[in-house]
């Protein structure tokens, strides 16, 4: 037996249930996307426009989604409704990555439990 860690290993059923919980959480996600969402306001460039003198009067907000595709950074302007869904998708993506890391750790424990040295 392994006495390096004095903490007892969880049993197979508990580990399998944790994996099943992770699978359910990932399966419940509808929207999933990597990237960053920015909310911007802009100055139009017309020196007579109110936006040139008052930062609170700038045009917008405009939503910009930045993401990597083919190793290159891409940008896309989104509508407010698209931005709302993208915000959810990005949050889900980050949560899914965290869940996958946990799934990997539980898988390693399960392998140790099912195939001890």
C-alpha positions as CSV (number, residue, x, y, z in Angstrom):
1,X,0.0,0.0,0.0
2,X,1.0,3.6,-0.6
3,X,1.8,5.3,2.7
4,X,3.2,8.5,1.3
5,X,-0.1,10.3,1.9
6,X,-1.8,9.5,5.2
7,X,-5.1,10.6,3.8
8,X,-7.2,7.7,2.6
9,X,-8.1,7.6,-1.1
10,X,-11.8,8.0,-2.0
11,X,-13.4,4.8,-3.1
12,X,-14.3,4.1,-6.7
13,X,-18.1,4.9,-6.3
14,X,-17.4,8.3,-4.9
15,X,-14.9,9.1,-7.6
16,X,-17.2,7.9,-10.4
17,X,-20.0,10.0,-8.9
18,X,-17.8,13.1,-9.0
19,X,-17.0,12.4,-12.7
20,X,-20.7,12.0,-13.4
21,X,-21.4,15.4,-11.8
22,X,-18.8,17.0,-13.9
23,X,-20.3,15.4,-17.0
24,X,-23.8,16.6,-16.2
25,X,-22.5,20.2,-15.6
26,X,-20.6,20.2,-18.9
27,X,-23.6,18.6,-20.7
28,X,-26.0,21.3,-19.4
29,X,-24.0,24.1,-21.1
30,X,-25.5,25.4,-24.3
31,X,-23.2,28.2,-25.1
32,X,-19.4,27.8,-25.0
33,X,-16.7,30.1,-26.5
34,X,-13.2,31.2,-25.8
35,X,-12.1,34.8,-26.1
36,X,-12.6,38.1,-24.5
37,X,-15.5,40.5,-24.6
38,X,-14.9,44.3,-24.5
39,X,-17.5,47.1,-24.1
40,X,-16.2,50.2,-25.8
41,X,-17.2,53.8,-26.4
42,X,-15.8,55.7,-29.3
43,X,-15.0,59.2,-30.5
44,X,-16.3,59.8,-34.0
45,X,-13.6,62.2,-35.2
46,X,-15.9,65.1,-35.9
47,X,-14.4,68.1,-34.0
48,X,-17.9,69.7,-33.7
49,X,-19.5,66.5,-32.2
50,X,-20.3,66.4,-28.4
51,X,-18.1,63.3,-28.1
52,X,-15.0,65.3,-28.9
53,X,-15.3,67.3,-25.7
54,X,-17.2,65.2,-23.3
55,X,-15.9,61.6,-22.5
56,X,-19.3,60.8,-21.0
57,X,-20.9,61.6,-24.4
58,X,-18.9,59.2,-26.5
59,X,-20.7,57.0,-29.0
60,X,-21.7,53.5,-28.0
61,X,-21.4,51.2,-26.2
62,X,-20.0,48.9,-28.9
63,X,-19.2,45.3,-28.0
64,X,-16.1,43.6,-29.4
65,X,-15.3,39.9,-29.1
66,X,-11.6,39.0,-29.5
67,X,-10.6,35.4,-30.1
68,X,-7.8,33.3,-31.5
69,X,-8.4,31.5,-34.8
70,X,-5.6,29.7,-36.6
71,X,-3.0,31.2,-34.3
72,X,-4.1,34.8,-35.2
73,X,-6.1,37.2,-33.1
74,X,-9.5,38.0,-34.6
75,X,-12.0,40.7,-33.6
76,X,-15.7,40.9,-34.3
77,X,-18.3,43.5,-33.3
78,X,-21.4,42.1,-31.7
79,X,-24.9,43.4,-31.0
80,X,-25.9,43.9,-27.4
81,X,-27.9,40.7,-27.5
82,X,-25.0,38.8,-29.0
83,X,-22.7,40.3,-26.4
84,X,-25.0,39.1,-23.6
85,X,-24.9,35.5,-25.0
86,X,-21.2,35.7,-25.6
87,X,-20.6,36.8,-22.0
88,X,-22.4,33.6,-20.9
89,X,-20.5,31.5,-23.5
90,X,-17.1,32.8,-22.3
91,X,-18.0,32.2,-18.6
92,X,-19.1,28.7,-19.5
93,X,-15.9,28.1,-21.4
94,X,-13.8,29.0,-18.4
95,X,-16.0,26.9,-16.1
96,X,-15.7,23.9,-18.5
97,X,-11.9,24.2,-18.5
98,X,-11.9,24.1,-14.7
99,X,-14.3,21.1,-14.8
100,X,-12.1,19.3,-17.3
101,X,-9.1,19.7,-15.0
102,X,-11.1,18.3,-12.1
103,X,-12.3,15.4,-14.4
104,X,-8.7,14.7,-15.3
105,X,-7.7,14.5,-11.6
106,X,-10.6,12.2,-10.7
107,X,-9.7,10.0,-13.7
108,X,-6.2,9.7,-12.4
109,X,-7.5,8.7,-8.9
110,X,-9.9,6.2,-10.5
111,X,-7.1,4.6,-12.5
112,X,-5.1,4.2,-9.3
113,X,-8.1,2.7,-7.5
114,X,-8.9,0.3,-10.4
115,X,-5.3,-0.7,-11.2
116,X,-3.2,-0.4,-8.1
117,X,0.5,-1.2,-8.3
